[in-house]
Amino acid sequence: MKEFIEYLLKFGNLNKQQINLITSKATELELPKDGYFWEAGKMPKHIGFIVEGVVRVAYYDNKGEEITKYFFDENHLIKDWDNFEATFYLQAVTDCKFIRFTKKDWKEISDTILDWDKMIDKIMIKNHTEKMNNIAPLISQEATTRYLEFLKKFPNTVNRIPLSYVASYLGITQQSLSRIRKNIS
């Protein structure tokens, strides 16, 4: 819980009473590797903060192929936007630990703490901006450059996740990724 409070304090101020309220509404969740934080086709029921581990946002395309859209690791708030597409799912790539809130408890915090929504909006805008900055180059770069950029942007992630997920995220086959890794070693 300490990690989540410290993270929040980077985006606004909270007094002791507000921290106590947040703490009282939170639960800890240990999600094993391959477990789902959100499932496709179901509206998300929880908001989470990743304390430890890596999750991926993924979906199945119209050909039935699984596509990894993005990765989140420690110190990320996982909250759906109003336009969240229930076709995506969030799956643990490693064993994960979360601080988790029900939507009802989240709303109660929002209704009680005056600047809560502003603080959370700052966090979500930061997360969205980071995600867009990471995804945009994937469209125009060749595969080796995309992989090298991935290594720069996710230095603590690449050795913790299956290469098939990395390849999917980069939009290449696993065989192509293996060749790239061999050539740059």
C-alpha positions as CSV (number, residue, x, y, z in Angstrom):
1,M,0.0,0.0,0.0
2,K,2.9,2.3,0.7
3,E,4.0,2.2,-2.9
4,F,0.5,3.3,-4.1
5,I,0.3,6.2,-1.6
6,E,3.9,7.4,-2.6
7,Y,2.8,7.2,-6.2
8,L,-0.3,9.2,-5.6
9,L,1.6,11.9,-3.7
10,K,3.6,12.6,-6.9
11,F,0.4,13.9,-8.5
12,G,-1.2,15.8,-5.6
13,N,-1.6,16.2,-1.8
14,L,-3.3,13.9,0.6
15,N,-3.8,14.4,4.3
16,K,-3.6,11.6,6.9
17,Q,-7.4,11.2,7.0
18,Q,-7.6,10.9,3.2
19,I,-4.7,8.3,3.2
20,N,-6.6,6.3,5.8
21,L,-9.7,6.3,3.7
22,I,-7.8,5.1,0.6
23,T,-6.1,2.4,2.7
24,S,-9.4,1.2,4.2
25,K,-10.9,0.7,0.7
26,A,-8.0,-1.1,-0.8
27,T,-7.4,-4.8,-0.9
28,E,-4.3,-6.7,-2.0
29,L,-4.4,-9.1,-4.8
30,E,-1.8,-11.7,-5.8
31,L,-2.5,-12.7,-9.4
32,P,-0.5,-15.7,-10.7
33,K,1.2,-15.8,-14.0
34,D,-1.4,-16.2,-16.8
35,G,-4.2,-15.0,-14.5
36,Y,-6.6,-12.3,-15.8
37,F,-7.1,-8.9,-14.1
38,W,-9.7,-8.1,-16.7
39,E,-11.4,-10.5,-19.0
40,A,-12.5,-9.9,-22.6
41,G,-16.2,-9.5,-23.0
42,K,-16.7,-8.5,-19.4
43,M,-16.8,-4.9,-18.1
44,P,-14.0,-4.3,-15.7
45,K,-15.0,-4.5,-12.0
46,H,-11.8,-3.3,-10.4
47,I,-9.2,-0.6,-10.5
48,G,-5.7,-1.7,-9.8
49,F,-2.2,-0.5,-9.1
50,I,0.6,-2.8,-10.0
51,V,3.0,-3.2,-7.1
52,E,5.0,-6.0,-8.6
53,G,5.0,-7.8,-11.9
54,V,4.1,-7.3,-15.6
55,V,0.6,-7.4,-17.3
56,R,-0.2,-7.2,-20.9
57,V,-3.2,-5.7,-22.7
58,A,-4.2,-8.1,-25.5
59,Y,-7.0,-9.1,-27.8
60,Y,-7.9,-11.4,-30.6
61,D,-8.0,-9.9,-34.1
62,N,-10.6,-10.8,-36.8
63,K,-8.4,-13.7,-37.9
64,G,-8.4,-15.2,-34.4
65,E,-4.8,-14.3,-33.8
66,E,-3.8,-13.1,-30.3
67,I,-2.3,-9.6,-30.4
68,T,-0.4,-8.0,-27.5
69,K,-1.2,-4.3,-27.6
70,Y,0.8,-3.1,-24.6
71,F,2.7,-4.0,-21.4
72,F,2.3,-2.4,-17.9
73,D,4.8,-3.0,-15.1
74,E,5.3,-1.8,-11.6
75,N,3.9,1.6,-10.5
76,H,1.1,1.7,-13.1
77,L,-2.5,2.5,-12.3
78,I,-4.9,0.2,-14.3
79,K,-8.2,2.0,-14.7
80,D,-10.7,1.8,-17.5
81,W,-11.6,4.9,-19.4
82,D,-15.3,5.5,-20.1
83,N,-14.8,4.2,-23.6
84,F,-13.0,1.0,-22.6
85,E,-13.5,-1.7,-25.1
86,A,-14.4,-4.9,-23.4
87,T,-12.7,-6.8,-26.2
88,F,-9.4,-6.3,-24.5
89,Y,-8.1,-8.3,-21.6
90,L,-5.4,-7.8,-19.1
91,Q,-3.3,-10.9,-18.3
92,A,-0.5,-11.4,-15.9
93,V,2.7,-12.2,-17.7
94,T,4.5,-12.8,-14.4
95,D,3.3,-13.4,-10.9
96,C,1.8,-10.0,-9.9
97,K,0.8,-8.1,-6.8
98,F,-1.8,-5.4,-7.0
99,I,-3.5,-2.9,-4.8
100,R,-7.1,-3.3,-5.9
101,F,-10.3,-1.3,-5.5
102,T,-13.9,-2.1,-6.4
103,K,-15.6,0.5,-8.6
104,K,-18.0,1.3,-5.7
105,D,-15.1,2.0,-3.3
106,W,-13.3,4.0,-5.9
107,K,-16.4,6.1,-6.4
108,E,-16.7,6.6,-2.6
109,I,-13.1,7.8,-2.5
110,S,-13.8,10.1,-5.4
111,D,-16.9,11.5,-3.7
112,T,-15.0,12.1,-0.4
113,I,-11.6,13.5,-1.5
114,L,-12.0,16.9,-3.2
115,D,-9.2,16.8,-5.8
116,W,-9.2,13.0,-6.2
117,D,-10.5,13.0,-9.8
118,K,-7.9,15.7,-10.8
119,M,-5.1,13.6,-9.3
120,I,-6.3,10.5,-11.1
121,D,-6.7,12.4,-14.4
122,K,-3.1,13.5,-14.2
123,I,-2.0,9.9,-13.7
124,M,-4.1,8.6,-16.6
125,I,-3.0,11.4,-18.9
126,K,0.7,10.5,-18.0
127,N,0.0,6.8,-18.7
128,H,-1.8,7.5,-22.0
129,T,1.0,9.9,-23.2
130,E,3.7,7.3,-22.3
131,K,1.7,4.6,-24.1
132,M,1.3,6.7,-27.2
133,N,4.9,7.7,-27.3
134,N,5.8,4.0,-27.1
135,I,3.4,2.8,-29.7
136,A,3.8,5.6,-32.3
137,P,7.3,4.5,-33.5
138,L,6.1,0.9,-34.0
139,I,4.1,2.0,-37.1
140,S,7.0,3.5,-39.1
141,Q,10.2,1.7,-38.0
142,E,11.7,-1.4,-39.4
143,A,11.7,-4.5,-37.1
144,T,15.2,-4.3,-35.7
145,T,14.8,-0.6,-34.8
146,R,11.4,-1.4,-33.2
147,Y,13.1,-4.1,-31.1
148,L,15.9,-1.8,-30.0
149,E,13.4,0.9,-29.1
150,F,11.4,-1.7,-27.1
151,L,14.6,-2.6,-25.1
152,K,15.1,1.1,-24.3
153,K,11.5,1.8,-23.3
154,F,11.0,-1.5,-21.4
155,P,14.5,-2.3,-20.0
156,N,13.1,-4.1,-16.9
157,T,10.5,-6.0,-18.8
158,V,12.1,-7.8,-21.7
159,N,13.7,-10.6,-19.7
160,R,10.5,-11.2,-17.7
161,I,8.1,-12.0,-20.5
162,P,7.8,-14.6,-23.2
163,L,9.3,-13.6,-26.6
164,S,6.1,-14.6,-28.3
165,Y,4.4,-11.6,-26.5
166,V,7.3,-9.3,-27.5
167,A,7.0,-10.4,-31.1
168,S,3.2,-9.8,-31.1
169,Y,3.7,-6.4,-29.6
170,L,6.3,-5.5,-32.3
171,G,4.1,-6.9,-35.0
172,I,6.6,-9.5,-36.2
173,T,6.9,-13.3,-36.0
174,Q,8.7,-15.0,-33.2
175,Q,11.2,-16.4,-35.8
176,S,11.9,-12.8,-37.0
177,L,12.5,-11.7,-33.4
178,S,14.9,-14.6,-32.9
179,R,16.9,-13.6,-36.0
180,I,17.0,-10.0,-34.8
181,R,18.2,-10.9,-31.4
182,K,20.8,-13.2,-32.9
183,N,22.1,-10.4,-35.2
184,I,22.4,-7.8,-32.5
185,S,24.1,-10.0,-29.9
